[in-house]
Amino acid sequence: MKKNNPEVDQYIAGFPPETQKLLKEMRKAIRDAAPDAEEKIGYGMPTLTLNGNLVHYAAYKNHIGFYPAPQGLEEFKEALSGFKGSKGGVQFPLDKPLPVDLIAKITKYRIEKNLEKPAVKPKKASTAKAIKLSDSEQVSEHIKKLDPELRNIVEAIRKIILSTDKKIAEQIKWNNPSFYYSGEMKPFDPKEYKRDIVVMNLHKGRIMLVFPSGAKVNDKEGFLEGDYKDGRRTVVFKDLEDVRAREKILQDVLRSWLALVEK
């Protein structure tokens, strides 16, 4: 069997113990049925691929969603008739046992259908085996490519954010250094991006921080700028001196955001 994907481990760890238990059961049923499939995060949810996308699954407030493509649902519509669903997915309630045998059967059926398709062309092999960098290493590599003056400012902001709380983690997201809450949270739709605290916007050398949900922070200092309808707020730093002068205010805003996390 292929190794577990650490991004999926992180996804599962973000839910309460009861939901984690069901996610782990779902993961095991699928992976036992598809031992040769690759595991990844796709469309914001755990995904298995084998000659193309195989199945997806995700946790929500009241159910675990299972997405085996319309053909998988159609083939087993009678067995799934007791569950709510949509064209592409089915909902398994959190307060009932998962139908793991049925999940395995549907997964195996999807394998059969995927293998009937022409094989996906493999990527050209590189001369040296690629080394997968950790999230923090990817951020470091990204920063190294910046102009020296900008690099120093970005690195200073990075250290301020990460030193604010041990549960703030970093990654490259939206092609820029991004920071998110890594602790336990109540279940939520992954498309809501509730873990994302702040992302850097370094377009054309501008040093902007974007808080996707900054509107919910009680910002008494007027540190956060903008009045975007989607709840975004921004901060622009002029230089390193400006960063140092507003370091405490930045950390206060970050702590205010963390205090609002639904755990």
C-alpha positions in Angstrom: 0.0 0.0 0.0 1.2 3.5 -0.8 2.3 5.7 2.2 -0.2 8.0 3.9 -0.1 11.6 2.6 0.8 14.0 5.5 -1.6 16.7 4.1 -4.4 14.2 4.6 -3.1 13.5 8.2 -3.2 17.2 8.8 -6.8 17.5 7.4 -8.1 14.7 9.6 -6.3 16.1 12.7 -8.3 19.4 12.3 -11.6 17.8 13.4 -12.9 16.7 16.8 -12.0 13.1 18.0 -15.5 11.7 17.0 -15.2 13.0 13.5 -11.6 12.0 13.2 -12.6 8.4 14.0 -15.1 8.3 11.2 -12.6 10.0 8.8 -10.0 7.4 9.7 -12.6 4.6 9.1 -13.5 6.1 5.7 -9.8 6.4 4.8 -9.0 2.8 5.7 -12.0 1.4 3.8 -11.0 3.3 0.7 -7.3 2.6 0.9 -7.8 -1.1 1.6 -10.0 -1.3 -1.5 -7.5 0.7 -3.5 -4.0 -0.1 -2.2 -2.3 1.1 -5.4 -4.0 4.5 -5.4 -2.2 7.7 -4.6 -3.5 9.9 -1.8 -3.6 13.7 -1.9 -5.6 16.8 -1.1 -7.8 17.8 -4.1 -10.5 20.4 -4.2 -9.7 21.0 -0.5 -10.5 17.4 0.5 -8.8 14.0 0.8 -8.6 12.4 -2.7 -7.5 9.1 -4.1 -6.2 8.9 -7.6 -5.6 5.9 -9.9 -5.5 6.6 -13.6 -7.4 9.8 -12.7 -9.5 10.9 -9.8 -11.0 7.9 -8.0 -13.0 9.2 -5.0 -13.0 12.2 -2.6 -14.3 12.5 0.9 -14.7 15.3 3.5 -16.1 16.1 6.9 -18.9 18.6 7.6 -20.9 19.7 10.6 -23.4 16.8 10.5 -22.0 14.3 8.0 -19.1 12.8 6.1 -19.4 13.5 2.4 -18.3 10.7 0.0 -17.8 11.6 -3.7 -17.2 8.6 -6.1 -18.4 10.5 -9.2 -21.9 10.2 -10.6 -21.3 6.8 -12.1 -20.4 5.4 -8.7 -23.6 6.7 -7.2 -25.7 5.6 -10.1 -24.4 2.0 -10.0 -25.2 1.7 -6.2 -28.2 4.0 -6.0 -30.4 1.3 -4.5 -27.9 0.5 -1.7 -27.5 4.3 -1.1 -31.2 5.1 -1.2 -31.3 5.5 2.6 -28.8 8.4 2.6 -29.1 12.0 1.5 -27.0 13.0 -1.5 -26.5 15.0 -4.6 -25.5 14.3 -8.2 -21.9 13.7 -7.3 -21.9 12.8 -3.6 -23.6 11.0 -0.7 -23.9 12.1 3.0 -23.2 9.7 5.8 -24.5 11.1 9.2 -21.9 11.6 12.0 -24.2 9.9 14.5 -24.4 6.6 12.6 -21.8 3.9 11.7 -20.2 4.3 8.3 -21.2 1.6 5.7 -17.6 0.7 5.2 -18.4 -2.5 3.2 -20.5 -0.4 0.8 -17.8 2.3 0.6 -15.2 -0.4 -0.3 -17.5 -1.9 -3.1 -18.1 1.6 -4.6 -14.3 2.3 -4.5 -13.5 -1.0 -6.3 -16.2 -0.2 -8.9 -14.6 3.2 -9.5 -11.2 1.5 -10.0 -12.7 -0.8 -12.6 -14.1 2.1 -14.5 -10.9 4.2 -14.2 -8.8 1.3 -15.5 -11.1 1.0 -18.6 -9.9 4.5 -19.6 -6.6 5.0 -21.5 -3.7 5.2 -19.0 -2.7 8.7 -17.9 0.6 9.6 -19.5 3.3 9.6 -16.9 5.4 12.8 -16.4 8.9 12.7 -17.8 11.3 11.4 -15.3 13.9 13.8 -14.1 17.6 13.0 -14.1 17.6 13.2 -10.3 15.0 12.1 -7.9 13.0 15.1 -6.7 13.2 15.9 -3.0 9.9 16.9 -1.5 10.3 19.9 0.7 8.3 20.5 3.9 5.9 23.4 4.0 8.4 25.6 6.0 11.2 24.7 3.5 9.0 25.7 0.6 8.4 29.1 2.3 12.1 29.5 2.9 12.9 28.7 -0.8 10.2 31.2 -1.9 11.7 34.0 0.2 15.2 33.2 -1.0 14.2 34.1 -4.6 13.0 37.6 -3.6 15.2 40.8 -4.0 17.4 41.2 -1.0 15.7 44.3 0.5 12.2 42.7 0.1 13.5 39.4 1.4 14.7 40.9 4.7 11.3 42.6 5.3 9.3 39.4 4.4 11.6 37.3 6.7 11.0 39.8 9.6 7.2 39.6 9.1 7.4 35.8 8.9 9.2 35.6 12.3 6.8 38.0 14.0 3.8 35.9 12.8 5.2 32.5 13.7 6.5 33.7 17.1 3.0 34.9 18.1 1.6 31.5 18.8 2.9 27.9 18.4 -0.3 26.9 16.6 0.4 29.2 13.7 1.9 27.2 10.9 3.1 28.2 7.4 2.9 27.0 3.8 2.9 28.3 0.3 -0.7 29.0 -0.8 -2.0 31.2 -3.6 1.7 31.4 -4.7 2.8 33.3 -1.6 3.8 32.6 2.0 0.6 31.9 3.9 -0.1 31.3 7.6 -2.8 29.2 9.1 -4.2 27.8 12.4 -2.9 24.3 12.9 -4.9 23.3 16.0 -8.2 21.5 16.4 -11.3 23.2 15.0 -15.0 22.4 14.7 -15.9 20.8 11.4 -16.4 23.2 8.5 -16.6 23.2 4.7 -12.9 23.3 3.5 -13.9 25.8 0.8 -14.6 28.4 3.6 -10.9 28.6 4.4 -11.5 29.1 8.1 -8.0 28.0 9.0 -6.3 30.7 6.9 -5.2 33.6 9.1 -3.1 35.8 6.7 -1.4 35.5 3.3 1.3 37.7 1.9 0.8 39.6 -1.4 4.1 40.5 -2.8 3.0 41.5 -6.3 5.5 43.9 -7.9 7.4 44.3 -4.6 4.4 45.5 -2.6 4.4 44.2 1.0 0.8 43.5 1.7 -0.7 41.2 4.2 -4.2 39.9 3.4 -6.4 38.6 6.3 -9.2 36.6 4.5 -11.5 37.0 7.5 -10.0 40.1 9.0 -13.4 41.8 9.3 -14.3 39.6 12.3 -11.3 40.9 14.3 -12.0 43.7 16.8 -9.3 46.0 15.5 -9.4 49.0 17.9 -6.1 50.4 16.5 -7.4 50.7 12.9 -4.5 48.5 11.8 -6.5 46.6 9.3 -7.6 48.4 6.1 -10.3 48.1 3.5 -14.0 47.3 3.6 -14.3 44.3 1.3 -17.7 42.6 1.3 -16.1 39.1 1.5 -14.6 40.0 4.9 -11.0 40.6 3.8 -8.9 43.2 5.4 -5.3 44.2 4.4 -2.2 45.8 5.8 0.6 47.4 3.7 4.1 47.8 5.2 6.4 50.5 3.7 9.8 49.1 4.9 11.5 47.2 7.7 11.3 50.2 10.1 7.5 50.3 9.5 7.3 46.5 10.3 9.3 47.0 13.6 7.1 50.0 14.6 3.9 48.0 14.2 5.1 44.6 15.4 3.1 44.6 18.6 -0.1 45.7 16.8 0.3 42.9 14.3 0.7 40.4 17.0 -2.3 41.8 18.9 -4.5 41.4 15.8 -3.2 37.8 15.3 -4.1 36.9 18.9 -7.5 38.5 18.5 -8.1 36.3 15.4 -6.9 33.2 17.3 -9.3 33.9 20.1 -12.2 33.6 17.7 -11.3 30.2 16.4 -14.2 27.7 16.8 -12.6 24.8 18.6 
